[in-house]
């Protein structure tokens, strides 16, 4: 029998965290609960979760700082939980590396659906397989392998979150073709994601922070429309 996927629940509200744990346990996930930021960072290292549900308002180190700290060394999927509904808060969370953002109070079915969707997108990174040639996109200084979810830039392996890699792969697979933000949101996040088109902008920004344009290619903005992977 396959090992259960582990979810680290970080929330200072004991009743909410216990309720989330019950929901996930019924869906055959293994869970662990912590109530503050320092414990979240420590348990992430020792527990090795497959996904982290991270509340933003925590005693000590807040959720934003926890996310920032973990992202320096890992692409483990993170879903932020917050009562903050402002677009600024959502964008900030995504910019720091969160894979999704759920507003409290939330429906149990939606929470489970989001967890499954994020884990499904990240699964290839945990279970790499031998890549076929069709699964590899190669440009000078850049190799994207969607089969084992790896990106090699100038000979070095990059740490890249699943949705960042999927977005880069999708654009690079159709060089010089312009895609609107709505098209990219639909292709990469699909019907399961409830968000706005600024999510695409945030992920493009994060990709650009890791990849500088080459003499042979560039991740280009087409003002007023969207983005393209430009082959020079």
PLY file of the C-alpha trace (Angstrom):
ply
format ascii 1.0
element vertex 232
property float x
property float y
property float z
element edge 231
property int vertex1
property int vertex2
end_header
0.00 0.00 0.00
1.35 3.40 -0.97
2.36 5.77 1.80
-0.16 8.45 2.65
0.63 11.96 1.52
1.52 14.25 4.40
-0.06 17.63 5.04
1.37 20.05 7.58
-1.39 22.27 9.00
-0.22 25.59 10.41
-2.93 27.56 12.21
-3.04 29.16 15.66
-6.75 28.40 15.97
-6.93 24.91 17.49
-10.55 24.31 16.50
-9.96 25.23 12.84
-6.77 23.18 12.57
-8.42 20.14 14.15
-11.38 20.46 11.79
-9.07 20.65 8.77
-7.21 17.59 10.05
-10.49 15.65 10.29
-11.42 16.60 6.70
-8.04 15.51 5.38
-7.85 12.33 7.43
-11.19 11.22 5.97
-9.59 11.66 2.53
-6.70 9.39 3.60
-4.07 12.07 4.14
-1.68 12.01 7.07
-1.65 15.30 8.99
0.37 17.14 11.57
-0.67 20.36 13.30
1.45 23.25 14.59
0.24 26.59 15.90
3.05 29.09 15.30
5.57 30.14 12.68
8.72 28.89 14.39
7.22 25.42 14.80
6.08 25.46 11.17
9.64 25.98 9.90
11.00 23.33 12.26
8.34 20.74 11.44
8.65 21.37 7.70
12.24 20.17 7.97
11.57 17.15 10.18
8.13 16.08 8.94
8.87 16.50 5.20
5.26 17.23 4.19
3.94 16.85 0.66
1.90 20.04 1.15
1.61 22.84 3.72
-1.64 24.58 4.67
-0.39 27.88 6.06
-2.41 30.45 7.98
-1.11 34.00 7.60
-1.90 35.42 11.03
0.41 33.47 13.34
2.10 34.35 16.63
5.80 35.12 16.30
6.77 34.61 12.66
3.75 35.26 10.42
2.72 33.11 7.48
4.33 35.38 4.91
7.72 35.01 6.59
7.27 31.26 6.98
6.56 30.99 3.25
9.54 33.15 2.40
11.84 31.04 4.58
10.69 27.72 3.15
10.85 28.93 -0.44
14.55 29.68 -0.06
15.22 25.95 0.00
12.14 24.05 -1.18
9.35 24.02 -3.75
7.00 22.06 -1.47
3.41 23.11 -2.35
1.99 25.78 -0.03
-1.65 26.83 0.21
-2.22 29.99 2.24
-5.29 30.31 4.45
-6.44 33.79 5.41
-9.41 35.94 6.32
-7.78 38.74 4.32
-9.75 39.25 1.12
-7.86 42.17 -0.45
-6.18 41.56 -3.80
-2.94 42.96 -2.38
-2.77 40.21 0.24
-3.44 37.48 -2.34
-0.82 38.82 -4.74
1.74 39.19 -1.96
1.19 35.58 -0.94
1.63 34.36 -4.51
4.71 36.52 -5.02
6.31 34.93 -1.98
5.78 31.51 -3.53
2.39 30.22 -2.42
0.69 27.86 -4.87
-2.85 28.85 -3.91
-4.73 31.16 -1.54
-7.96 30.21 0.23
-10.11 32.78 2.02
-11.63 31.98 5.42
-14.25 30.87 6.11
-14.01 28.15 3.48
-16.12 25.18 2.47
-14.66 21.78 3.33
-15.25 20.44 -0.18
-13.44 23.40 -1.73
-10.48 22.95 0.62
-10.15 19.28 -0.27
-10.49 20.04 -3.99
-7.74 22.67 -3.79
-5.44 20.33 -1.86
-5.95 17.53 -4.39
-5.43 19.89 -7.34
-2.17 21.31 -5.98
-0.84 17.87 -5.05
-1.79 16.51 -8.45
0.17 19.27 -10.18
3.20 18.68 -7.98
3.14 14.88 -8.14
5.52 14.46 -11.13
8.26 16.24 -9.16
7.98 13.60 -6.44
7.81 10.68 -8.86
10.17 11.42 -11.74
10.19 9.05 -14.70
12.42 8.60 -17.72
11.64 11.38 -20.18
10.82 10.87 -23.82
12.18 13.29 -26.39
8.70 14.78 -26.85
8.69 15.74 -23.17
11.85 17.82 -23.44
12.01 21.36 -24.81
15.54 22.51 -25.50
16.91 25.95 -26.34
20.44 27.32 -25.96
21.11 27.58 -22.20
17.64 26.22 -21.36
16.21 22.69 -21.11
12.68 22.06 -19.81
11.68 18.51 -18.99
7.98 18.38 -18.21
8.07 14.63 -17.53
10.30 14.88 -14.48
9.50 18.55 -13.79
13.02 19.89 -14.14
14.50 23.05 -15.62
18.18 23.32 -16.44
19.50 26.83 -17.06
23.11 27.31 -18.22
23.94 23.81 -17.05
22.48 24.18 -13.56
19.26 22.68 -12.22
16.78 25.34 -11.10
14.37 25.03 -8.19
11.01 25.96 -9.70
7.48 25.56 -8.35
5.20 23.25 -10.38
2.98 26.02 -11.80
6.00 28.13 -12.73
7.45 25.21 -14.65
4.14 24.39 -16.32
3.69 28.00 -17.40
7.22 28.22 -18.79
6.85 24.88 -20.56
3.53 25.89 -22.13
4.92 29.16 -23.48
8.20 27.63 -24.66
6.38 24.83 -26.48
4.80 27.44 -28.80
7.60 29.93 -29.49
6.58 33.39 -30.73
2.88 32.70 -30.14
1.12 35.30 -28.01
-1.20 34.09 -25.25
-3.59 36.26 -23.26
-3.60 36.12 -19.48
-7.03 34.47 -19.63
-5.73 31.74 -21.96
-2.77 31.06 -19.69
-4.94 31.01 -16.58
-7.23 28.47 -18.23
-4.40 26.29 -19.56
-2.28 26.15 -16.40
-4.76 26.55 -13.55
-7.90 25.27 -15.26
-11.45 25.29 -13.96
-10.35 24.23 -10.46
-8.66 27.55 -9.77
-10.66 30.52 -8.59
-8.53 33.60 -9.13
-7.82 36.60 -11.32
-5.41 37.19 -14.19
-2.87 38.90 -11.93
-1.93 35.39 -10.85
-0.30 34.95 -14.26
1.66 38.20 -13.86
2.95 37.07 -10.48
4.19 33.74 -11.83
5.80 35.36 -14.88
7.65 37.69 -12.49
8.90 34.75 -10.44
10.11 32.92 -13.57
11.96 36.03 -14.73
13.69 36.30 -11.37
15.20 32.87 -12.05
15.79 33.15 -15.82
17.53 36.05 -17.51
16.74 36.55 -21.21
19.15 34.92 -23.62
20.63 36.08 -26.90
18.50 33.34 -28.44
15.19 33.61 -26.55
13.21 35.80 -24.18
10.09 35.66 -22.04
8.39 38.73 -23.46
5.43 40.88 -22.46
3.05 41.85 -25.23
1.55 45.00 -23.76
-2.21 45.02 -23.52
-2.46 41.36 -24.51
-0.33 38.91 -22.56
2.94 37.01 -22.93
5.02 34.97 -25.35
8.22 32.95 -25.40
10.14 34.80 -28.09
12.61 32.84 -30.15
15.10 35.36 -31.57
0 1
1 2
2 3
3 4
4 5
5 6
6 7
7 8
8 9
9 10
10 11
11 12
12 13
13 14
14 15
15 16
16 17
17 18
18 19
19 20
20 21
21 22
22 23
23 24
24 25
25 26
26 27
27 28
28 29
29 30
30 31
31 32
32 33
33 34
34 35
35 36
36 37
37 38
38 39
39 40
40 41
41 42
42 43
43 44
44 45
45 46
46 47
47 48
48 49
49 50
50 51
51 52
52 53
53 54
54 55
55 56
56 57
57 58
58 59
59 60
60 61
61 62
62 63
63 64
64 65
65 66
66 67
67 68
68 69
69 70
70 71
71 72
72 73
73 74
74 75
75 76
76 77
77 78
78 79
79 80
80 81
81 82
82 83
83 84
84 85
85 86
86 87
87 88
88 89
89 90
90 91
91 92
92 93
93 94
94 95
95 96
96 97
97 98
98 99
99 100
100 101
101 102
102 103
103 104
104 105
105 106
106 107
107 108
108 109
109 110
110 111
111 112
112 113
113 114
114 115
115 116
116 117
117 118
118 119
119 120
120 121
121 122
122 123
123 124
124 125
125 126
126 127
127 128
128 129
129 130
130 131
131 132
132 133
133 134
134 135
135 136
136 137
137 138
138 139
139 140
140 141
141 142
142 143
143 144
144 145
145 146
146 147
147 148
148 149
149 150
150 151
151 152
152 153
153 154
154 155
155 156
156 157
157 158
158 159
159 160
160 161
161 162
162 163
163 164
164 165
165 166
166 167
167 168
168 169
169 170
170 171
171 172
172 173
173 174
174 175
175 176
176 177
177 178
178 179
179 180
180 181
181 182
182 183
183 184
184 185
185 186
186 187
187 188
188 189
189 190
190 191
191 192
192 193
193 194
194 195
195 196
196 197
197 198
198 199
199 200
200 201
201 202
202 203
203 204
204 205
205 206
206 207
207 208
208 209
209 210
210 211
211 212
212 213
213 214
214 215
215 216
216 217
217 218
218 219
219 220
220 221
221 222
222 223
223 224
224 225
225 226
226 227
227 228
228 229
229 230
230 231
